[in-house]
């Protein structure tokens, strides 16, 4: 059995998203689909899943054309998708989420919960997913939530499964477990399309790799014939330096000082538990850790988005513990949030409106009670060019931009001033190698301009490449401090709560 996208073209007003794209996957095969943000991967998969209708071209299974007008049509054809942003109801159980929209009923019409639980247990056992059908989604770590999404797809008897950036929120250990699951699906005869920006993972998991650039398929290669550098060049159209280049740091005075900080999470539990740290001018301090150990709450507290229960936060010696986000921003703190769509942008606003989102009340953009839109547009045009934001216009909604270009809008907005402190959480999550290269260079540039930089990332490679010092968070505390030359094994042990050699520099 073979799934084929043949000659797919999709034209939007002013944008040719897909241009005569060809892609196929057979049963028991894993095909990695790579490309820059904006290369057309998401549009192509939305066509495959019935969310878009192609301008021309067709989708076939075993040479039989499919009529895909909705996700229901795709599911009926045996096509499933595990989205990058999970489609789960947090307060429902695993079993309730899995059967949502396909509810088994008893004769009287009542929901057959026992059958739903059995379905989850059977699929979980068959594919070694280890998921409790009665667990509530909001209580589960991200890696297990992803397994629930996989069970949803398998419950609907998918023969072909699309994974969209499946490892972007997983720890290294969870990635290893995920690959075992994917290989199990392959061995069971499923055809897998694996969309990723992580070149090493594509080389490890795929049987074939297809590369898209600017809406077209530009290459198809075998993993044995290429390396990461070659894949990056095929994706971007030019050689890409995958290393972070920076001189030795020369730290100055303490800019950010955190003493015994205590922060509660949304359930009123201690997410940050007596944490202390310092960041000096001219250095990058990276915080590593398994997601869910208080990193999110820490950043939200430091940027004024979440109140603290105790402790003191000082910026250049001034107590800012209870300051508002605007007050902290006006003290030259740049914030790149963890979730760009939730906390960094207003998706329905234009690029221009998002560029001035944190300065609309200041001259020259503000004229008191009126906006100076010509000044706002002038700033947006300048930053779009300076930061290589690829957009047809500064007047389009930022939601129409790719993830990498959305991230560049945030970085441009935050760095376009004299910055004393940068707080960046997951700065390159879900973006392509070209955008990663660029954003890393801008972060290093801020350090070299004597800014203090605090980076939080679940990507250990990113932390070791960027940081001058590495702190590991575990259970709301600093579990160790490391030099970037430390082995990933040492840092990984600290991330899992093992003391070992933690604290040695």
C-alpha positions, 0 to 999 in steps of 0.5 A: 500500500502506498500514499502519494501526493502528486503534483500538489500546488496550493495558491493563496492570495499573493503566496504560492505555498506549494508548487508542484510538490511530489511526496510518497510513503509506503507501508512499513516506511519512514519518510522524513520531510525537512524544510525551512519554516515557510517551505510549505510543509505545513500547507502540504500536510494540511492538504493531506489531512483535508484541511485545505483543498489543493489548487491542482494535483491529487492525493492517491492511495495505491493509485486511487485518487482520494476526495479529502474535504475534511479531516473526517475524510482523511481519517476514513482513508486511513490517514492520521496526524499527530500535531505539534500542538496537542489536540487534547482536553486537559480535564478529560481522562486519557480514555475520554480523549481517545474516544472523543468524536468516536464514542463507543455506546451501549445499547441504551445510548450510554457511553461505554467507558469500559470499552473505551478503557479497554481500547486504550489498554489494548493499543497501549500494550500492543505498541508498548506505550505504557499509558493509564486510560484513567489518568487525567491529561493535565496531570501527565508529562508532555511525553505521555500526552504525545503517546495519547495522541498516538493512541487516538490516531491508532484507535481510528485505524490509521495506516499512514501517520504524520508526525509534525515536529514530534520531538520539539517538546521531548527530553533526550530520554523521551526522544529515545522512547518515541523512536522506539514507538515509531519503529514499532509502528513501522514494523507493524506496517504503518507508513510514517511521514516525520516532519522535523527541523532536527537533522540528526533525528531525521538521519537516525530514524528515516528510510528516505529524506525529502527536502522542501524549499520555497514551496517545492521538493528540491531533493530526495536523499538516503540518510547514508548518503548525507550528513547534517551539514549537507541536509542544512545546505539543501534546506536553506540553499546555502552552506549553514554553520551549525556551530555557535561562534563566540569568544571567551566571555568576560563577565562584569557586574551582576545584572540579575540577582535572584535570592531564595525565590519561591513561585507557585504553579497554577495548582498552588504547588511550589514550582520554584522552591528557594532558588538563587542565581546570578547573571552578570553583564557579558555572559550567557547563563543557560538553564537546562532541565527536564520540562516541568521542573519550574523553568516556566514559572521561574521565567514568568516570575522574573518577567513580572507575569507571575507573582512570587510567594517569597524571595527577592529579584534584583536588577542592577541592585534594584528590587523588582520582585513585585514589578509589572511586565511593563515596568520590567520591560522599561528597565531594558529587559528583553523577553523571548517567551516560551510560547511565541503564539500564546505569550509573544504575539497577537496572531490576528494583529499585523507584523507592524502591530506586533513589532510595536506591541511593547512600545505603542505608548512611547514616542515616536510611535505614540502621539499621546492618544493617537498612534503614529502609524507611519513611524510604526510602519517605518520601524517594522520595515526596518526590522523586517529587513534587518532581521530577515523576516520573510513576509510579503508585507508588514501589513499581513497578520503575523499568523500567516508567517511561518514559526521561524519568522514569527520568532524573528518578529519577537527577537527583532522587537525585543532586541531593538533597543539598549538591552541590559538583560535578555531572558529567552525561554526556548528561543529556537523551539520548532524553527529551522536551522537557518533561523536557529543560526541567525537567532543564536548569532543575535543572542551572542551579539547581545552578550558581546554588547555587555548584556546579561543573558539568561537562556532556558532551553530543553535542547541540551545541545543548544544550552552547551553551545550557547552558554558560558555557565550552565545551571541545571534545574530539578524540582524547582531548585538549582541541582548543579552548575557546570562548565559547557565542556562538561559531558552530557552524561554529567549534566543529564544525571543532574537533570534527572535529580542525581547529585553525582558531580553536580556543582563542580565547575 
